[in-house]
């Protein structure tokens, strides 16, 4: 018996692929198509909310980056429950949908731009509220923001940006692989722990803290922020796209291409995963 025949015998699908890869392709294409085909009002609203307050509170109380990261995981869980999204969550799913012929690149760029802008606008409003409501936290916020801006070297900055993009994108991939809410909550907690606890640089998340610090009078100029942001965001994208998205596309490319060519419909693919 050949390897191909053995794979088909062991699996429940006719595509000569592991069942887990079939499941992944079906789930990511379906969810990616939903996100890309949202109407403008839905798309704008989903990008507005980000959980950062718990992280600041725990950092103030304990001084621990690890505990602050775990607290931020609660914010990530809140994002999921509210069906809101961070910019770097939008790499794997939409691109799989485009490759499978369920959307186009214009929709992808629309999604990326709108999510990033609304993350920043929503973050600025949230930062303003934090500064007004929590004057005793200004020093903690400023210290956190300066730690993001002032990196020891450019290579460290680039590496931390790549890791943040890859980690958030991987989190999205892992949550697509399970329907268990407890597992999803654990993934959020671990993601927060890694991103914040390891002091990774994430353009949308860190920007909220930097905005708050600037409003609180920290020694950070708009030019400082723009220079930082102009480096971090592209490398967040590279981390999510090259480290996580590209390898997953390579693994599921036959499924995605079969859907695109019409060899199997998305509905038939989803039936094979049920």
Secondary structure as the mmCIF struct_conf table of DSSP 4:
data_model
#
loop_
_struct_conf.conf_type_id
_struct_conf.id
_struct_conf.beg_label_comp_id
_struct_conf.beg_label_asym_id
_struct_conf.beg_label_seq_id
_struct_conf.end_label_comp_id
_struct_conf.end_label_asym_id
_struct_conf.end_label_seq_id
HELX_RH_AL_P HELX_RH_AL_P1 UNK A 3 UNK A 10
BEND BEND1 UNK A 11 UNK A 17
HELX_RH_AL_P HELX_RH_AL_P2 UNK A 19 UNK A 36
TURN_TY1_P TURN_TY1_P1 UNK A 37 UNK A 37
HELX_RH_AL_P HELX_RH_AL_P3 UNK A 40 UNK A 46
TURN_TY1_P TURN_TY1_P2 UNK A 47 UNK A 47
BEND BEND2 UNK A 48 UNK A 48
HELX_RH_AL_P HELX_RH_AL_P4 UNK A 53 UNK A 62
HELX_RH_AL_P HELX_RH_AL_P5 UNK A 65 UNK A 81
TURN_TY1_P TURN_TY1_P3 UNK A 82 UNK A 83
HELX_RH_3T_P HELX_RH_3T_P1 UNK A 87 UNK A 89
BEND BEND3 UNK A 90 UNK A 91
HELX_RH_AL_P HELX_RH_AL_P6 UNK A 92 UNK A 99
TURN_TY1_P TURN_TY1_P4 UNK A 100 UNK A 101
BEND BEND4 UNK A 102 UNK A 103
HELX_RH_AL_P HELX_RH_AL_P7 UNK A 105 UNK A 133
HELX_RH_3T_P HELX_RH_3T_P2 UNK A 135 UNK A 137
HELX_RH_AL_P HELX_RH_AL_P8 UNK A 138 UNK A 149
BEND BEND5 UNK A 152 UNK A 152
HELX_RH_AL_P HELX_RH_AL_P9 UNK A 154 UNK A 176
TURN_TY1_P TURN_TY1_P5 UNK A 177 UNK A 177
HELX_RH_AL_P HELX_RH_AL_P10 UNK A 181 UNK A 197
TURN_TY1_P TURN_TY1_P6 UNK A 198 UNK A 199
HELX_RH_AL_P HELX_RH_AL_P11 UNK A 203 UNK A 215
TURN_TY1_P TURN_TY1_P7 UNK A 216 UNK A 217
BEND BEND6 UNK A 219 UNK A 219
HELX_RH_AL_P HELX_RH_AL_P12 UNK A 222 UNK A 238
HELX_RH_PI_P HELX_RH_PI_P1 UNK A 239 UNK A 245
HELX_RH_AL_P HELX_RH_AL_P13 UNK A 246 UNK A 261
TURN_TY1_P TURN_TY1_P8 UNK A 262 UNK A 262
BEND BEND7 UNK A 263 UNK A 264
HELX_RH_AL_P HELX_RH_AL_P14 UNK A 266 UNK A 273
#
